[in-house]
Amino acid sequence: MKRRVIAAYGGAAVVLAGLITAIPVAANAGSTDAAAGSKLKWTDCATEDYPKLECSKVRVPLDHEKPGGKKITIALSRVEHTAGKSQGPLLVNPGGPGGSGLTLAGFVAKSLPKKVASQYDVIGFDPRGVGKSEPALDCKPGHFDPVRPNTVPRNSKEEQANIERAKGFADACGKKHGKLLRHINTVNAVKDMDSIRTALGTKKINYFGYSYGTYLGAVYAKLYPDRVRRAVLDSIVDPDGVWYEDNIDQDYAFDARQKAFAAWVAKHDADYKLGKDPAAVEKAWYKMRDALLKKPAGGKVGASELEDTFIPGGYFNGYWPDLAAAFAAFVNDKDTAPIVDAYKAMGAVDAEGDNGYSIYTSVQCRDASWPRDWGTWHKDTETVYKKAPFMAWNNAWYNAPCAFWPVKSQKPLDVSNKKLPPVLLFQATDDAATPYEGGVNMHRKLGGSSLVVEEGGGNHGITLGGSKCLDGFLSDYLASGKVPEGKGGGDADATCKALPDPEPLSPEEAKSAVPAPFGSTGTADRGAELHHLLGDRG
């Protein structure tokens, strides 16, 4: 689930007894001849990292209730199958809402074993309003430009400043994109997916979604159960909490991950010299926040921007060494440059981020009801803040435009479903963005589904991130349709151990403390590449 534009694992498996078999290859009548029925024209759009990537686009109705009316464009990408027989299209989504999926197709095709990837046309897409789809939304460019008001209001004046800022964003979205907003929601994105299926010329799709993409996939399966061949949901949204309650649950979980970060820093006190007591490290972080509230680093990183910079560490622990190095430089050396560099790499929002946030708010504010009385927000956020201060107010302001959204909210679908082939679910026990209970709830709602749990894992987006155990279950399922069944313990059908936490930066790396685009520590590289692509905050 997205928190800002914008999610390395595994060890040994605790292997299970029993396997459920999904639809075999031969049973997918629409897959092997999909290309023959396709209406799409593909052109080369290869990149250095993804040299086999092709691009296309499909026109869909703005209003699916009026198929002959105005059309919009959905941008597509593809890595075509190379095996003699295809298992059909595998649509992939990185989450968000608001994440672009075009490059994710290349990553998935590259990261799966060749013998598996070669059997699928891996299809990425930018959901309506996102990225290269047209029109693309950008409600208020520069909304996150620094330095923003303090997220934690010390008085009514500071709180009112943030209220006006949130209301201003909602108003700007209504003025700029008013005719589009009622059509930007999960259900319409799902109907667009089915238009993609039709354009591909196939009767069924395979699906692989991360984060918000798990909810997108569950809604697709609810509306079109007979068109789902296989589905993988990784880091799972609690469908009963969309979206206000889910965000409150995030607040507690992200605070726990920040405490885990503090404990890791304390463990490596010889490197960071911030104290051996996690509570002392956490106290030093809040003291740093207070200092930046008074004097923003480089005129750019105030208290709010500091939170933005460290929140990505709650998604992916591969960022911890870079964040800790910048933290230590500020506290021990009074050096602000590494904090500014870390903000530029992980907290700053560019034009792509503005687009992503515009879609995030448009979808979530439209999908489900939100309190329209600010008093409710204030009371709930204060309650959270007393126990979990790290992200409580920051998250409230991030979602606050929904209190003033210019379009009425809809009622979420009940995604409960007993009409599907076996669906494979992945969930880490300590995931902050989509807490564990959501994965268990989805498992119960999707009859015949199988849940693979990463024990002790805290990252968000866990397959294709470096875990042989998790990736083994994923590959087996995509190859054969088989899922593990039972005896993983508790709610799990199978379990995997999390990879160890990262090691501190070397002295040479710590000098700059600038987070590399795809990570800076060995096994974290692949996980960081994944998190660079997922539609999560950071």
C-alpha positions in Angstrom: 0.0 0.0 0.0 1.4 3.3 -1.1 2.6 5.9 1.3 4.7 8.1 -0.9 6.1 8.2 -4.4 5.7 4.9 -4.1 8.7 -1.9 -1.2 15.5 -9.4 0.4 14.7 -12.2 2.0 14.6 -15.8 3.0 16.7 -18.6 4.4 15.5 -22.1 4.6 12.0 -23.2 4.1 10.0 -25.1 6.7 8.5 -27.3 4.1 4.9 -28.5 4.3 2.8 -31.4 3.5 0.5 -31.5 0.6 0.0 -29.4 -2.5 -3.1 -28.0 -4.1 -3.0 -28.0 -7.9 -4.4 -25.0 -9.9 -5.4 -25.1 -13.5 -2.7 -27.0 -15.5 -1.0 -25.4 -18.5 -3.1 -27.2 -21.1 -6.4 -26.1 -19.5 -5.8 -22.5 -20.3 -7.5 -22.6 -23.7 -7.1 -18.9 -24.2 -3.4 -18.6 -23.4 -1.5 -20.5 -26.2 -3.2 -18.6 -29.0 -3.3 -15.2 -27.2 -1.0 -13.6 -29.7 -3.1 -14.6 -32.6 -6.1 -12.9 -31.1 -4.3 -9.8 -29.9 -5.3 -6.4 -31.2 -2.1 -4.7 -29.9 0.9 -3.3 -31.8 4.1 -3.6 -29.8 7.1 -1.4 -30.3 10.6 -1.6 -28.8 11.1 0.4 -25.6 14.1 -1.5 -24.2 16.3 -0.1 -21.5 19.8 -1.0 -20.4 18.4 -3.0 -17.5 15.5 -4.5 -19.4 16.6 -5.0 -23.0 13.6 -7.2 -24.0 10.9 -4.6 -23.0 8.3 -3.7 -25.6 5.5 -1.1 -25.3 2.0 -0.6 -26.5 -1.2 1.1 -25.4 -4.9 0.3 -25.3 -7.9 2.6 -25.5 -10.6 2.1 -22.8 -13.8 3.9 -21.9 -13.4 6.7 -19.3 -16.8 5.5 -18.1 -17.2 1.7 -18.5 -21.0 2.2 -18.1 -20.8 4.1 -21.4 -18.5 2.1 -23.6 -19.2 4.3 -26.6 -18.3 7.4 -24.8 -15.0 9.2 -24.2 -11.9 7.1 -24.3 -8.6 7.3 -22.3 -5.3 5.5 -23.0 -3.7 2.8 -20.8 0.1 2.4 -21.4 1.4 -1.2 -21.5 4.7 -3.0 -21.5 5.6 -6.6 -22.3 8.4 -9.1 -22.2 7.2 -11.8 -24.6 7.4 -15.5 -23.9 10.1 -17.5 -25.6 9.1 -21.0 -24.8 7.4 -23.2 -27.4 4.1 -23.1 -25.5 2.9 -20.0 -23.5 1.0 -20.1 -20.3 -0.5 -16.8 -21.3 -0.2 -13.2 -20.0 1.1 -12.5 -16.5 -0.2 -9.0 -15.6 2.0 -7.3 -12.9 1.3 -4.4 -10.6 3.7 -2.6 -8.2 1.1 -1.2 -5.8 0.4 2.4 -4.8 -2.3 3.3 -5.9 -0.3 5.4 -8.3 2.7 3.2 -9.0 3.8 2.7 -12.6 4.1 -0.9 -13.7 5.8 -0.5 -17.0 9.3 -1.3 -15.8 8.2 -3.9 -13.3 7.4 -6.2 -16.2 11.1 -6.2 -17.1 12.1 -6.8 -13.5 9.8 -9.7 -13.0 10.8 -11.3 -16.3 14.5 -10.9 -15.4 14.1 -12.1 -11.8 12.0 -15.2 -12.3 13.9 -18.4 -13.3 14.3 -18.4 -17.1 12.4 -21.6 -17.5 9.4 -20.0 -15.8 9.7 -16.5 -17.2 10.0 -17.9 -20.8 6.5 -19.4 -20.5 4.7 -16.1 -19.9 4.1 -12.8 -21.6 4.9 -10.5 -18.7 2.6 -7.5 -19.0 3.1 -4.2 -17.1 0.7 -1.4 -17.2 0.2 2.1 -15.9 -3.3 2.2 -14.4 -5.6 5.0 -15.5 -4.1 8.4 -14.7 -0.6 7.1 -14.0 2.6 7.8 -15.7 2.4 7.3 -19.5 -1.3 6.5 -19.5 -3.3 9.5 -20.8 -4.5 11.7 -19.3 -2.1 11.6 -16.4 -3.2 13.4 -13.2 -1.1 16.0 -11.4 -3.3 17.9 -9.1 -0.8 20.3 -7.5 2.8 20.2 -8.7 5.2 20.9 -5.9 2.8 19.9 -3.1 5.7 18.3 -1.2 8.3 21.0 -1.8 10.3 21.7 1.3 10.1 23.0 3.9 6.6 21.9 4.9 4.8 22.8 8.1 5.6 20.7 11.1 3.5 17.5 10.9 3.1 17.3 14.7 1.0 20.3 15.6 2.1 22.1 18.8 -0.9 24.4 18.7 -4.1 25.1 16.8 -2.4 27.5 14.4 0.0 24.8 13.2 -2.8 22.3 12.9 -4.9 24.7 10.9 -2.0 25.4 8.5 -1.8 21.7 7.7 -5.6 21.5 7.3 -5.6 24.3 4.8 -2.7 22.7 3.0 -4.7 19.4 2.7 -7.8 21.2 1.7 -5.9 23.2 -0.9 -4.7 20.0 -2.5 -8.2 18.5 -2.7 -9.6 21.8 -4.1 -6.8 21.9 -6.7 -7.6 18.3 -7.7 -11.2 19.2 -8.1 -10.6 22.3 -10.2 -8.0 20.7 -12.4 -9.4 17.2 -12.9 -13.0 17.4 -11.7 -14.5 15.6 -14.7 -12.1 12.7 -14.2 -12.1 12.2 -10.5 -15.3 10.2 -10.3 -13.8 7.7 -12.7 -10.5 7.2 -10.8 -11.0 4.3 -8.5 -10.1 0.6 -8.0 -13.1 -0.8 -9.7 -12.5 1.2 -12.9 -8.8 0.2 -12.8 -10.0 -3.4 -12.6 -12.3 -3.0 -15.6 -9.3 -1.5 -17.5 -7.4 -4.7 -16.7 -10.2 -6.7 -18.3 -10.0 -4.4 -21.3 -6.3 -5.3 -21.4 -7.2 -9.0 -21.3 -9.5 -8.5 -24.2 -6.9 -6.6 -26.2 -4.4 -9.4 -25.6 -6.8 -11.9 -27.1 -6.9 -14.3 -24.1 -9.7 -15.8 -22.1 -7.9 -15.7 -18.8 -5.1 -13.8 -17.2 -2.4 -14.7 -14.7 -1.8 -11.9 -12.1 1.0 -10.9 -9.8 0.5 -7.9 -7.5 2.4 -6.3 -4.7 1.0 -4.1 -1.9 -2.1 -2.2 -3.2 -1.8 -4.5 -6.2 -3.0 -7.3 -3.9 -6.3 -5.4 -3.4 -6.5 -4.6 -7.1 -6.1 -8.3 -7.9 -8.7 -9.3 -5.3 -11.2 -6.9 -6.7 -10.5 -8.2 -10.3 -11.0 -11.7 -9.0 -14.3 -10.7 -7.4 -15.7 -9.1 -10.6 -14.2 -11.7 -13.0 -13.6 -15.0 -11.2 -13.9 -17.1 -14.3 -11.1 -15.0 -16.0 -8.5 -15.7 -13.4 -6.1 -18.5 -14.2 -3.5 -17.9 -11.5 -2.9 -15.1 -9.0 -0.1 -14.1 -6.7 -0.6 -11.5 -4.0 2.5 -10.3 -2.1 2.3 -8.0 1.0 -1.4 -7.9 1.4 -3.9 -5.1 2.0 -6.5 -5.9 4.6 -9.6 -5.6 2.5 -11.8 -4.9 5.5 -9.9 -1.8 6.4 -9.8 0.2 3.2 -8.7 2.8 3.6 -9.0 4.9 6.8 -8.6 1.9 9.3 -5.7 0.4 7.2 -3.8 3.7 7.5 -4.2 3.8 11.3 -2.9 0.2 11.5 0.1 1.3 9.4 0.9 4.0 12.1 1.5 1.4 14.8 3.4 -1.0 12.5 5.7 1.7 11.2 6.5 2.8 14.7 7.5 -0.7 15.5 9.8 -0.8 12.4 11.4 2.5 13.5 12.1 0.9 16.9 13.6 -2.1 15.0 15.8 0.3 13.2 16.9 1.9 16.4 17.7 -1.6 17.9 19.8 -2.4 14.8 21.7 0.9 15.2 22.3 0.1 18.8 23.5 -3.3 17.9 26.1 -1.7 15.7 27.2 1.0 18.1 30.8 0.4 17.3 30.0 1.7 13.8 27.5 4.5 14.5 28.3 5.5 18.1 24.8 6.5 18.9 24.4 4.3 22.0 24.0 0.7 22.8 20.4 1.1 24.2 17.7 1.2 21.5 15.7 3.6 23.6 18.7 6.0 23.7 19.0 5.8 19.9 15.4 6.5 19.4 15.6 9.5 21.8 18.6 10.8 19.7 16.5 10.5 16.6 13.7 12.6 18.0 16.3 15.1 19.3 17.6 15.4 15.7 14.0 16.0 14.6 13.6 18.8 17.1 16.9 20.4 15.9 15.8 20.2 12.2 12.4 21.7 13.1 14.3 24.8 14.4 16.9 24.9 11.6 16.2 22.8 8.5 19.4 21.2 7.0 20.5 22.9 3.9 17.3 24.9 3.9 15.5 21.7 2.7 15.2 19.1 5.4 13.0 20.1 8.3 11.2 17.8 10.7 8.6 16.8 8.2 11.2 16.0 5.5 13.2 14.0 8.0 10.2 11.8 8.6 9.8 11.4 4.8 13.4 10.3 4.6 13.2 7.7 7.3 9.8 6.2 6.4 11.3 4.2 3.5 13.4 2.4 6.1 10.1 0.9 7.3 9.5 -0.6 3.9 12.9 -2.0 3.3 15.8 -2.6 5.8 18.3 -2.4 3.0 18.1 1.3 3.5 19.1 1.2 7.2 22.9 1.4 6.7 22.6 4.6 4.6 20.0 6.1 7.0 22.1 5.3 10.0 25.2 6.8 8.5 23.4 10.0 7.8 21.9 10.0 11.3 25.3 9.4 12.9 27.0 12.2 10.9 24.4 14.7 12.0 24.5 13.7 15.7 28.3 13.0 16.1 29.8 15.4 13.6 27.2 18.1 13.3 27.4 17.4 9.5 24.1 18.0 7.8 25.1 17.1 4.2 24.5 13.4 4.5 20.9 14.0 5.8 20.3 16.3 2.8 21.7 13.7 0.5 19.5 11.0 2.1 16.4 13.2 1.7 17.2 13.8 -2.0 17.5 10.1 -2.5 14.6 8.8 -0.5 12.3 11.5 0.7 12.1 14.1 -2.0 9.1 14.0 -4.4 9.6 14.8 -8.1 7.1 15.1 -10.9 6.6 11.4 -11.1 5.9 11.5 -7.3 3.4 14.3 -7.8 1.5 12.2 -10.3 1.7 9.1 -8.0 0.3 11.1 -5.0 -2.5 12.6 -7.2 -3.6 9.0 -8.1 -3.1 7.8 -4.5 -5.5 10.3 -3.2 -7.9 10.1 -6.1 -8.3 6.3 -5.8 -8.3 6.0 -2.0 -10.6 9.0 -1.4 -13.1 7.7 -4.0 -12.9 4.0 -3.1 -14.2 4.2 0.4 -15.6 6.6 3.0 -13.4 8.8 5.1 -14.4 10.9 8.1 -15.5 14.4 6.9 -15.3 15.8 10.4 -11.7 16.9 11.2 -12.4 16.3 14.9 -12.5 12.6 14.2 -9.1 12.7 12.5 -7.6 14.8 15.3 -8.9 12.5 18.0 -7.8 9.3 16.3 -4.4 10.6 15.4 -3.8 11.9 18.9 -4.7 8.4 20.3 -2.2 6.8 17.9 0.5 9.4 18.6 0.6 8.7 22.3 1.6 5.1 21.6 3.2 5.2 18.2 4.5 8.7 17.4 6.9 8.1 14.5 4.4 8.3 11.6 1.0 9.1 13.2 0.7 12.8 12.2 2.8 12.5 9.0 0.4 9.8 7.8 -2.7 11.7 8.8 -1.7 14.7 6.7 -0.7 12.5 3.8 -4.3 11.2 3.7 -6.0 14.3 4.9 -7.2 15.5 1.4 -9.8 12.7 1.7 -11.5 14.7 4.4 -12.2 17.4 1.8 -12.4 15.4 -1.4 -14.6 17.0 -4.0 -16.2 13.6 -5.1 -18.4 11.4 -3.1 -16.9 8.1 -1.8 -18.1 4.7 -2.9 -18.6 1.5 -0.9 -15.8 -1.1 -1.1 -16.6 -4.5 -2.5 -16.5 -7.6 -0.3 -13.7 -9.5 -1.9 -14.7 -12.8 -0.4 -14.5 -15.4 -3.1 -14.9 -19.2 -3.4 -14.9 -19.3 -7.2 -11.2 -19.1 -7.8 -8.4 -21.5 -8.6 -5.9 -21.7 -5.8 -4.3 -18.2 -5.2 -0.8 -17.9 -3.7 -0.4 -15.3 -0.9 2.9 -14.0 0.6 3.1 -12.0 3.8 5.9 -11.0 6.2 5.1 -11.1 9.9 6.5 -7.6 10.7 5.5 -5.8 7.5 4.6 -2.2 8.3 2.8 -1.0 5.2 0.5 -4.0 5.1 0.5 -5.5 8.5 0.4 -9.3 8.9 -3.3 -9.5 10.0 -4.4 -8.3 6.6 -2.7 -11.2 4.9 -4.4 -13.7 7.2 -7.8 -12.0 6.6 -7.3 -12.2 2.8 -6.3 -15.8 3.1 -9.6 -16.5 4.9 -11.7 -14.6 2.3 -10.2 -16.3 -0.7 -11.3 -19.9 -0.5 -8.6 -22.4 -1.4 -5.8 -19.9 -1.2 -2.4 -20.7 0.2 -0.5 -18.4 2.6 3.4 -18.4 2.7 4.6 -16.5 5.7 8.1 -15.0 6.1 8.8 -15.4 9.8 10.5 -12.4 11.3 10.5 -10.5 8.1 9.8 -6.7 8.2 10.1 -5.8 4.5 7.2 -4.9 2.3 7.3 -6.8 -1.0 9.1 -10.0 -0.3 9.2 -12.2 -3.4 11.9 -11.6 -6.0 13.8 -9.8 -3.4 16.6 -12.4 -2.7 14.9 -15.2 -0.8 15.4 -18.6 -2.4 12.7 -20.0 -0.1 10.0 -17.5 -1.0 11.0 -17.4 -4.7 10.9 -21.2 -4.8 7.2 -21.2 -3.9 6.5 -18.5 -6.4 8.3 -20.2 -9.2 6.7 -23.6 -8.5 3.3 -22.0 -8.6 3.8 -20.1 -11.8 5.3 -23.2 -13.4 2.8 -25.8 -12.4 -0.1 -24.1 -10.5 0.8 -26.0 -7.3 0.5 -24.3 -3.9 1.6 -25.5 -0.5 -1.2 -26.7 1.7 -1.2 -26.8 5.5 1.3 -27.6 8.2 3.3 -24.4 8.0 2.1 -23.6 11.5 -0.8 -21.3 12.6 -2.4 -19.5 9.7 0.5 -20.4 7.3 0.5 -23.1 4.7 4.3 -22.7 4.6 7.0 -20.5 6.2 10.3 -19.1 5.2 12.9 -17.5 7.5 13.9 -13.9 6.8 17.3 -13.0 5.6 19.6 -11.4 8.2 19.5 -7.7 8.6 22.0 -5.8 6.6 25.5 -5.0 7.7 26.8 -1.4 8.3 28.4 0.5 5.6 32.1 0.3 5.1 34.1 3.4 6.2 34.5 4.4 2.6 30.7 4.1 1.9 29.9 5.9 5.1 31.8 9.0 4.1 29.2 9.9 1.6 26.2 8.1 3.1 24.3 8.7 -0.2 21.9 5.8 -0.8 22.6 4.0 -4.1 19.7 3.6 -6.5 19.7 -0.1 -6.0 21.2 -0.5 -2.6 24.7 -0.5 -1.2 25.0 -3.8 0.7 25.5 -7.1 -1.1 22.3 -9.2 -0.9 20.3 -6.0 -0.5 20.9 -5.0 -4.1 18.1 -7.1 -5.6 15.7 -6.1 -2.9 16.5 -2.4 -3.4 16.0 -2.7 -7.1 12.6 -4.2 -6.3 11.7 -1.4 -3.9 12.8 1.2 -6.4 10.0 -0.1 -8.6 7.2 -0.8 -6.2 4.5 1.9 -5.8 5.4 2.6 -2.1 6.4 5.7 -0.2 10.1 6.3 -0.6 
